[in-house]
């Protein structure tokens, strides 16, 4: 099913365009071709209405070819030069949409929220309007073909459109020629702002959470800073997350303008490939924070060794590298706790003494490859049904990337349907969907739960702060070796991949809880041995040493 959907998305429009072309050129009922062409063009426009430059070009050219065929019977062995010119201009415009987009993107500047600095950063007309205009030209081509109108208005419209695109390119060229001066003024204004550190982020929009989780704690340092982005797609989102200056550095050369005097440190939240472009500035202390603590490979990546300092939550974060043969000097590590857990309630009451229990189920996603696929959604219906049979309220919070895998998304919907049915039948207030992922934060989900079931994920390390019981699924089916590969499992109740021990695990999770003391010891090992009341102070003190 997943492959069928993927193929449908990849080739569906192409198939519709081919059918439309054949109906317009070979069918005795051309009106059917006009209908399918309209549907195909509408679908192509709708799918790419927000960022369509250079998209579905072959589809649109096929439609143009089919519509032009409707003019041929009326040419009567004469050349319609207006029609030829219109077709040539329209096809050329569509074929060069990608080029226009690249030229404008290269010229565009993205600066935000820097005091005493203003400059023109973009062209006067967004290139996306070219896509809309080209689509409208195809519509006009079809409209004029049906009643056999003269073609000269089409060449006028195509000429005006071509002139508009040329003006857009000249505008982009003028903007690009002034980029050097704009960057110099930006660097001067940034120097006047006197940032003491930078926050560096490289990644797609879906990964902005990696940096957003750190911004509130970097704000507590009480010093001005600048957010450095390497991709413009996340710029507007970042402006909503901070009131500090934000700049997009598309090239390595742009980074020279950011490394101003007085910039003492730079914090990183992942091991993106472009991070090395800024690490080259050796008069700056480069500090890796990462975006979660877990036993997954990203938490012991050898690339982390290129930074001057590596902040870890607890001793486990150091031992994990050594255990996997990643030799990073001990002097680079600094235990600062994980400040994101500060609002998690610490519960001392034994699970067996609690009534009306609620269990948080927080599965991870399938990952970028099968080697890091720890997602338990394929077997989740087994233990979710058992939780329902035990009169437990379920909080189902999916991973932000669950929707990237169609099978996972379908399974998630089935679980939500199961919970909805039980909520209607029993009155239990299960929480799922947007109520769990948007209306509640992950910390609020932690606090609302008495226990948790999750996978190999940083969510488990964070939940450990609460000292509540939790279970981890062994989706790699390592069984006895699982705790060796993922040491945090020593403080968890491990659900086998085949769920053969589900009843025993749920009894321990919700009744006896024999690992209560083990979890307390693991909490200090993984998250640092700091008092809950002043937990964040460790991070603030550690960061302040370098800025």
Phi, psi and omega per residue, in radians:
X1 nan -0.745 3.140
X2 -1.076 -0.726 -3.121
X3 -1.199 -0.642 3.117
X4 -1.097 -0.773 3.138
X5 -1.119 -0.708 3.140
X6 -1.126 -0.791 3.124
X7 -1.116 -0.656 3.120
X8 -1.098 -0.718 -3.139
X9 -1.215 -0.659 -3.099
X10 -1.269 -0.716 -2.970
X11 -2.026 -0.049 -3.088
X12 -1.054 -0.837 3.139
X13 -1.139 -0.701 3.117
X14 -1.061 -0.757 3.123
X15 -1.097 -0.754 3.109
X16 -1.091 -0.674 -3.141
X17 -1.174 -0.701 3.124
X18 -1.124 -0.768 3.110
X19 -1.067 -0.767 3.127
X20 -1.071 -0.759 3.126
X21 -1.057 -0.791 -3.122
X22 -1.155 -0.671 3.119
X23 -1.167 -0.652 -3.126
X24 -1.283 -0.537 -3.044
X25 -1.714 -0.525 -3.009
X26 -2.098 -0.296 -3.049
X27 -1.427 2.502 3.065
X28 -1.329 -0.105 3.119
X29 -2.097 1.366 -3.035
X30 -1.098 -0.431 -3.134
X31 -1.033 -0.533 3.100
X32 -1.162 -0.608 3.079
X33 -1.144 -0.669 3.097
X34 -1.120 -0.680 3.137
X35 -1.135 -0.860 -3.130
X36 -1.151 -0.590 3.095
X37 -1.134 -0.748 3.122
X38 -1.085 -0.736 3.129
X39 -1.142 -0.738 -3.132
X40 -1.144 -0.799 3.141
X41 -1.131 -0.696 3.102
X42 -1.091 -0.722 3.130
X43 -1.162 -0.720 3.130
X44 -1.124 -0.708 3.134
X45 -1.181 -0.767 -3.104
X46 -1.103 -0.740 -3.116
X47 -1.149 -0.557 -3.033
X48 -2.022 0.351 -3.029
X49 -1.126 -0.413 -3.106
X50 -1.654 -0.507 3.131
X51 -2.649 1.293 -2.989
X52 -1.803 -0.044 -3.102
X53 -1.046 2.111 3.138
X54 1.412 0.103 -3.129
X55 -1.741 2.535 3.077
X56 0.942 0.617 -3.119
X57 -1.146 -0.798 -3.127
X58 -1.094 -0.630 3.116
X59 -1.098 -0.815 -3.087
X60 -1.229 -0.608 3.111
X61 -1.183 -0.668 3.071
X62 -1.065 -0.717 3.120
X63 -1.133 -0.705 3.092
X64 -1.068 -0.775 3.120
X65 -1.050 -0.731 3.125
X66 -1.165 -0.706 3.140
X67 -1.191 -0.662 3.104
X68 -1.062 -0.599 3.136
X69 -1.061 -0.442 -3.138
X70 -1.266 -0.304 3.117
X71 -1.488 -0.408 -2.974
X72 -1.012 -0.765 -3.107
X73 -1.044 -0.364 -3.062
X74 -1.715 0.003 -3.112
X75 -1.363 -0.431 3.067
X76 0.901 0.937 3.077
X77 1.073 0.381 3.060
X78 -2.063 2.694 3.133
X79 -1.557 2.270 3.056
X80 -1.730 1.608 -3.045
X81 -1.156 -0.517 3.090
X82 -1.107 -0.747 3.136
X83 -1.164 -0.720 3.124
X84 -1.100 -0.765 -3.130
X85 -1.143 -0.718 3.117
X86 -1.048 -0.822 -3.125
X87 -1.087 -0.788 -3.118
X88 -1.083 -0.804 -3.125
X89 -1.134 -0.752 -3.097
X90 -1.147 -0.774 3.134
X91 -1.124 -0.732 3.125
X92 -1.104 -0.727 3.134
X93 -1.078 -0.747 -3.133
X94 -1.200 -0.690 -3.122
X95 -1.167 -0.427 -3.077
X96 -1.855 0.249 3.083
X97 -1.034 -0.758 -3.137
X98 -1.073 -0.691 3.113
X99 -1.122 -0.774 3.123
X100 -1.043 -0.753 3.138
X101 -1.091 -0.730 -3.136
X102 -1.164 -0.690 3.134
X103 -1.113 -0.774 3.142
X104 -1.173 -0.719 -3.138
X105 -1.105 -0.656 3.130
X106 -1.155 -0.595 -3.111
X107 -1.440 -0.437 -3.034
X108 -1.161 2.447 3.053
X109 -2.002 2.555 3.139
X110 -2.320 1.655 3.052
X111 -2.059 2.567 3.103
X112 -2.694 2.446 2.925
X113 1.172 0.416 3.055
X114 -1.666 2.053 -3.116
X115 -1.040 2.578 3.067
X116 1.047 0.570 3.097
X117 -2.507 2.239 3.085
X118 -2.612 2.412 3.111
X119 -2.805 2.781 3.065
X120 -1.273 2.260 -3.028
X121 -2.022 -0.151 -3.031
X122 -2.552 2.868 3.051
X123 -1.205 2.855 -3.052
X124 -1.308 -0.467 -3.131
X125 -2.207 2.209 -3.127
X126 -1.123 2.380 -3.126
X127 -1.084 -0.370 3.128
X128 -1.034 -0.465 3.108
X129 -1.142 -0.438 3.064
X130 -1.124 -0.740 3.086
X131 -1.046 -0.800 3.136
X132 -1.103 -0.733 -3.125
X133 -1.152 -0.715 3.090
X134 -1.094 -0.684 3.092
X135 -1.114 -0.731 3.109
X136 -1.104 -0.625 3.098
X137 -1.098 -0.649 3.094
X138 -1.144 -0.677 3.088
X139 -1.069 -0.798 3.129
X140 -1.084 -0.672 3.107
X141 -1.024 -0.736 3.116
X142 -1.236 -0.706 -3.137
X143 -1.096 -0.743 -3.122
X144 -1.269 -0.406 -3.120
X145 -1.343 -0.601 -3.043
X146 -1.118 -0.924 -3.133
X147 -1.587 0.132 3.109
X148 1.075 0.815 3.063
X149 -1.236 2.828 3.033
X150 -1.147 2.667 -3.010
X151 -1.628 -0.135 -3.055
X152 -1.092 -0.572 3.088
X153 -1.101 -0.488 -3.133
X154 -1.178 -0.729 -3.123
X155 -1.198 -0.545 3.075
X156 -1.139 -0.809 -3.141
X157 -1.104 -0.747 3.140
X158 -1.139 -0.656 3.108
X159 -1.139 -0.746 3.097
X160 -1.099 -0.697 3.116
X161 -1.126 -0.743 3.115
X162 -1.090 -0.707 3.111
X163 -1.119 -0.662 3.112
X164 -1.128 -0.708 3.103
X165 -1.155 -0.687 3.097
X166 -1.089 -0.724 3.106
X167 -1.102 -0.663 3.106
X168 -1.088 -0.735 -3.139
X169 -1.183 -0.670 3.082
X170 -1.142 -0.656 3.109
X171 -1.125 -0.735 3.118
X172 -1.128 -0.672 3.135
X173 -1.128 -0.727 3.127
X174 -1.133 -0.701 3.110
X175 -1.120 -0.737 -3.124
X176 -1.118 -0.672 -3.129
X177 -1.146 -0.441 3.133
X178 -1.647 0.030 -3.094
X179 -1.077 -0.699 -3.113
X180 -1.045 -0.786 3.126
X181 -1.153 -0.662 3.138
X182 -1.125 -0.732 3.131
X183 -1.161 -0.646 3.116
X184 -1.126 -0.729 3.106
X185 -1.165 -0.654 3.107
X186 -1.083 -0.778 -3.115
X187 -1.094 -0.678 3.110
X188 -1.129 -0.769 3.134
X189 -1.148 -0.642 3.117
X190 -1.171 -0.668 3.094
X191 -1.067 -0.691 3.110
X192 -1.178 -0.549 3.137
X193 -1.220 -0.484 3.078
X194 1.045 1.001 3.048
X195 -1.205 2.449 3.134
X196 -1.665 -0.290 3.077
X197 -2.672 2.902 3.106
X198 -2.120 2.670 2.978
X199 -2.010 2.109 -2.990
X200 -1.913 2.291 3.141
X201 -2.457 2.296 3.024
X202 -2.333 2.130 -3.121
X203 2.906 2.885 3.137
X204 -1.277 2.937 -3.104
X205 -0.959 -0.611 -3.109
X206 -1.167 -0.187 -3.111
X207 -1.867 0.199 -3.140
X208 -1.052 -0.473 3.126
X209 -0.992 -0.441 -3.120
X210 -1.099 -0.614 3.128
X211 -1.651 -0.573 -3.100
X212 -1.107 -0.511 -3.130
X213 -1.205 -0.342 -3.094
X214 -1.714 -0.401 -3.027
X215 -1.000 -0.754 -3.137
X216 -1.050 -0.545 -3.099
X217 -1.496 -0.507 3.019
X218 -1.237 -0.548 3.049
X219 -1.085 -0.552 -3.106
X220 -1.219 -0.207 3.085
X221 -1.224 -0.328 3.037
X222 1.259 0.356 -3.121
X223 -2.130 2.603 3.082
X224 -1.180 2.510 3.107
X225 -2.560 3.028 3.133
X226 -2.242 2.445 3.085
X227 -1.706 2.118 -3.103
X228 -1.856 2.074 3.116
X229 -1.920 2.593 3.106
X230 -1.837 -0.180 3.107
X231 -2.270 2.356 -3.066
X232 -1.307 -0.253 -3.059
X233 -1.114 -0.393 -3.087
X234 -1.794 0.070 -3.029
X235 -1.043 -0.932 -3.090
X236 -1.094 -0.666 3.103
X237 -1.109 -0.710 -3.105
X238 -1.163 -0.585 3.106
X239 -1.079 -0.465 3.122
X240 -1.420 -0.259 -3.050
X241 -1.686 -0.334 -3.073
X242 -2.566 2.715 3.044
X243 -1.788 0.125 3.103
X244 -1.465 2.798 3.100
X245 -1.007 2.458 3.112
X246 -2.230 2.330 -3.132
X247 -2.410 2.480 3.065
X248 -1.797 2.111 3.105
X249 -1.860 1.683 -3.093
X250 -1.295 -0.442 -3.110
X251 -2.109 2.822 3.099
X252 -1.109 -0.616 -3.133
X253 -1.092 -0.580 3.123
X254 -1.068 -0.514 -3.103
X255 -1.125 -0.458 3.102
X256 -1.067 -0.556 -3.116
X257 -1.340 -0.270 -3.128
X258 -1.602 -0.518 -3.085
X259 -1.364 1.160 -3.078
X260 -1.401 2.868 3.077
X261 -1.083 2.445 3.140
X262 1.614 -0.106 3.076
X263 -1.462 1.784 -2.979
X264 -1.554 -0.505 -3.030
X265 -2.540 2.789 3.043
X266 -2.410 2.282 -3.141
X267 -1.809 2.373 3.134
X268 -2.061 2.599 -3.074
X269 -2.063 -0.007 3.062
X270 -2.717 -3.139 3.132
X271 -1.875 0.764 3.129
X272 -0.990 2.608 -3.071
X273 -1.086 -0.513 -3.093
X274 -1.425 -0.078 3.140
X275 -1.060 -0.594 -3.093
X276 -1.104 -0.364 -3.132
X277 -1.134 -0.482 -3.124
X278 -1.764 -0.433 3.119
X279 -1.084 -0.337 -3.132
X280 -1.116 -0.348 3.130
X281 -1.380 1.726 -2.949
X282 -1.399 -0.167 3.086
X283 -1.517 0.081 3.096
X284 -1.964 2.409 3.056
X285 -1.469 2.103 -3.063
X286 -1.749 2.134 -2.996
X287 -2.118 2.141 3.103
X288 -1.621 2.176 3.115
X289 -1.764 -0.523 -2.955
X290 1.024 -3.077 -3.013
X291 -2.260 0.439 3.116
X292 2.838 2.710 -3.132
X293 -2.045 2.071 3.134
X294 -2.686 3.124 3.101
X295 -1.606 0.219 3.085
X296 -1.303 2.730 -3.125
X297 -0.923 -0.632 3.122
X298 -1.017 -0.386 -3.118
X299 -1.488 0.045 2.996
X300 -2.489 0.634 3.126
X301 -1.198 2.290 -3.108
X302 -1.102 -0.430 3.137
X303 -1.050 -0.465 -3.122
X304 -1.010 -0.384 -3.114
X305 -1.160 -0.237 -3.104
X306 -1.376 -0.191 -3.120
X307 -1.504 2.746 -3.133
X308 -1.275 -0.617 3.134
X309 -2.388 2.547 3.078
X310 -2.174 1.914 3.105
X311 -1.436 2.228 3.110
X312 -2.192 2.748 -3.093
X313 -1.278 -0.721 -3.105
X314 -2.652 -3.064 -3.108
X315 -1.052 -0.503 3.123
X316 -1.033 -0.603 3.138
X317 -1.139 -0.465 3.080
X318 -1.448 -0.848 -3.087
X319 -1.071 -0.533 -3.094
X320 -1.065 -0.711 3.111
X321 -1.130 -0.839 -3.100
X322 -1.097 -0.687 -3.122
X323 -1.066 -0.603 -3.101
X324 -1.687 0.303 3.033
X325 1.324 0.298 3.104
X326 -1.652 1.875 -3.016
X327 -1.626 1.677 3.055
X328 -1.959 2.283 -3.112
X329 -0.931 2.380 -3.133
X330 -0.971 -0.542 -3.083
X331 -1.173 -0.308 3.140
X332 -1.388 -0.366 -3.062
X333 -1.499 2.584 3.042
X334 -2.519 2.159 3.135
X335 -1.467 2.067 -3.083
X336 -2.248 0.127 -3.062
X337 1.310 -3.095 3.083
X338 -2.161 1.675 -2.991
X339 -1.028 -0.418 -3.109
X340 -1.088 -0.238 -3.101
X341 -1.633 0.057 -3.000
X342 -1.030 -0.533 -3.089
X343 -1.640 0.122 3.094
X344 -1.390 2.231 -3.136
X345 -1.247 2.325 3.056
X346 -1.631 2.144 -3.055
X347 -1.894 2.256 -3.139
X348 -1.763 -0.238 -3.075
X349 -1.273 2.342 3.118
X350 -1.125 2.454 -3.084
X351 -1.020 -0.578 -3.119
X352 -1.194 -0.329 -3.130
X353 -1.622 0.018 -3.117
X354 -1.699 2.486 3.107
X355 -1.891 2.861 3.130
X356 0.882 0.986 -3.024
X357 -1.198 2.576 3.047
X358 -2.178 2.376 3.138
X359 -2.090 2.239 3.048
X360 -1.511 2.204 2.989
X361 -1.905 1.994 -3.067
X362 -2.185 1.443 -3.129
X363 -1.296 2.653 3.010
X364 -1.496 -3.043 3.117
X365 -1.810 3.141 -3.013
X366 -1.319 -0.214 3.117
X367 1.424 3.136 -3.110
X368 -1.461 -0.236 3.111
X369 -2.701 2.899 -3.118
X370 -1.114 -0.450 -3.104
X371 -1.206 -0.349 3.124
X372 -2.106 0.490 3.118
X373 -1.585 1.750 3.130
X374 -1.929 0.271 -3.030
X375 -1.248 2.245 -3.095
X376 -1.707 0.058 -3.097
X377 -0.944 -0.654 -3.124
X378 -1.035 -0.423 -3.119
X379 -2.013 0.092 -3.007
X380 -1.133 -0.511 -3.096
X381 -1.042 -0.452 -3.098
X382 -1.189 -0.928 -3.082
X383 -1.396 -0.439 3.053
X384 -1.144 -0.727 3.090
X385 -1.112 -0.677 3.127
X386 -1.181 -0.608 3.070
X387 -1.125 -0.717 3.103
X388 -1.078 -0.742 3.141
X389 -1.138 -0.380 3.115
X390 -1.646 0.231 3.117
X391 1.071 0.644 -3.137
X392 -1.736 2.411 3.019
X393 -1.416 2.312 -3.073
X394 -1.889 2.279 2.988
X395 -1.875 1.936 -3.081
X396 -1.824 1.880 3.126
X397 -2.039 1.952 -3.098
X398 -1.442 2.822 3.085
X399 -1.285 2.559 3.132
X400 -0.983 -0.448 -3.099
X401 -1.696 0.153 -3.131
X402 -0.980 -0.688 -3.102
X403 -1.161 -0.186 3.121
X404 -1.247 -0.342 3.134
X405 -2.003 2.044 -3.030
X406 -1.094 -0.637 -3.142
X407 -1.185 -0.711 3.092
X408 -1.103 -0.716 -3.135
X409 -1.122 -0.714 3.106
X410 -1.115 -0.754 3.113
X411 -1.103 -0.705 3.100
X412 -1.045 -0.770 3.120
X413 -1.101 -0.639 3.114
X414 -1.148 -0.702 3.090
X415 -1.128 -0.747 3.120
X416 -1.100 -0.655 3.089
X417 -1.136 -0.713 3.095
X418 -1.051 -0.787 -3.141
X419 -1.194 -0.645 3.127
X420 -1.120 -0.723 3.119
X421 -1.103 -0.762 -3.137
X422 -1.193 -0.629 3.106
X423 -1.087 -0.689 3.125
X424 -1.237 -0.615 -3.089
X425 -1.376 -0.784 -2.996
X426 -1.773 -0.356 -3.085
X427 1.510 -0.003 3.105
X428 -1.164 2.421 -3.019
X429 -1.598 1.163 3.056
X430 -1.084 2.570 -3.138
X431 -2.094 2.212 -3.129
X432 -2.785 3.086 -3.137
X433 1.154 -2.571 -3.113
X434 -1.095 -0.445 3.113
X435 -1.088 -0.523 -3.131
X436 -1.674 -0.515 -3.036
X437 -1.739 -0.396 -3.086
X438 -2.046 -0.764 -3.108
X439 -1.331 -0.453 3.114
X440 -2.031 2.505 2.983
X441 -1.439 2.947 3.115
X442 -1.113 -0.621 3.110
X443 -1.147 -0.702 3.104
X444 -1.136 -0.584 3.049
X445 -1.162 -0.738 3.073
X446 -0.990 -0.832 -3.054
X447 -1.211 -0.464 -3.139
X448 -1.430 -0.217 -3.057
X449 -1.773 2.669 3.035
X450 -1.687 -0.331 3.136
X451 -2.780 2.971 -3.107
X452 -2.478 2.573 2.950
X453 -2.095 2.222 -3.125
X454 -2.585 -2.992 -3.138
X455 -2.005 -2.990 3.035
X456 -1.182 1.881 -2.972
X457 -2.885 2.757 3.083
X458 -1.195 -0.307 3.080
X459 -1.015 -0.637 -3.107
X460 -1.152 -0.770 3.130
X461 -1.064 -0.718 3.130
X462 -1.148 -0.743 -3.126
X463 -1.120 -0.481 3.135
X464 -0.976 -0.506 -3.130
X465 -1.054 -0.542 -3.092
X466 -1.281 -0.306 -3.069
X467 1.151 0.232 3.075
X468 -1.440 2.722 -3.132
X469 -1.237 2.623 3.113
X470 -2.612 2.742 3.090
X471 -2.094 2.557 3.086
X472 -2.102 2.409 3.110
X473 -1.515 2.406 3.088
X474 -1.675 1.329 -3.077
X475 -1.396 -0.141 3.040
X476 -1.592 -0.071 3.058
X477 1.011 0.795 3.120
X478 -1.534 -0.276 3.095
X479 0.954 -1.997 -3.037
X480 -1.127 -0.468 -3.129
X481 -1.465 -0.098 -3.037
X482 -1.046 -0.750 -3.100
X483 -1.225 -0.360 3.064
X484 -1.310 -0.703 3.126
X485 -1.290 -0.615 -3.084
X486 -2.279 1.452 -2.991
X487 -0.991 -0.481 3.138
X488 -1.065 -0.360 3.134
X489 -1.127 -0.271 3.084
X490 -1.127 -0.425 3.121
X491 -1.738 0.180 -3.074
X492 -2.180 2.840 2.993
X493 -1.636 2.103 -2.967
X494 -1.652 2.126 3.067
X495 -1.566 2.144 3.120
X496 -1.196 2.759 -3.097
X497 -1.063 -0.614 -3.135
X498 -1.496 0.015 3.085
X499 1.078 0.385 -3.115
X500 -1.181 -0.378 -3.128
X501 -1.891 0.337 -3.041
X502 -1.027 -0.752 -3.111
X503 -1.134 -0.746 3.128
X504 -1.118 -0.748 -3.136
X505 -1.113 -0.743 -3.140
X506 -1.166 -0.575 3.056
X507 -1.096 -0.782 3.127
X508 -1.200 -0.691 -3.103
X509 -1.153 -0.663 -2.981
X510 -1.926 -0.118 -3.080
X511 -2.234 -1.219 -2.941
X512 -1.475 -0.691 3.112
X513 0.843 1.138 -3.133
X514 -1.256 -0.175 -3.090
X515 -1.735 0.330 -3.070
X516 -1.015 -0.836 -3.120
X517 -1.221 -0.631 3.108
X518 -1.045 -0.698 3.137
X519 -1.121 -0.679 -3.133
X520 -1.100 -0.695 3.111
X521 -1.201 -0.692 3.140
X522 -1.164 -0.563 3.139
X523 -1.030 -0.809 3.130
X524 -1.173 -0.652 -3.092
X525 -1.216 -0.696 -3.076
X526 -1.570 -0.580 -2.999
X527 -2.026 0.062 3.133
X528 1.555 2.531 -3.085
X529 -1.642 1.266 -3.134
X530 -2.107 2.546 3.102
X531 -1.094 2.486 -3.121
X532 -1.049 -0.605 -3.052
X533 -1.175 -0.537 -3.093
X534 -2.169 0.514 -2.985
X535 -1.035 -0.765 -3.041
X536 -1.211 -0.368 -3.090
X537 -1.014 -0.522 -3.124
X538 -1.126 -0.743 3.116
X539 -1.181 -0.806 -3.120
X540 -1.030 -0.778 3.138
X541 -1.142 -0.730 -3.133
X542 -1.127 -0.743 -3.131
X543 -1.222 -0.662 -3.086
X544 -1.101 -0.399 -3.133
X545 -1.132 -0.385 -3.009
X546 -1.933 0.013 -3.120
X547 -2.046 nan nan
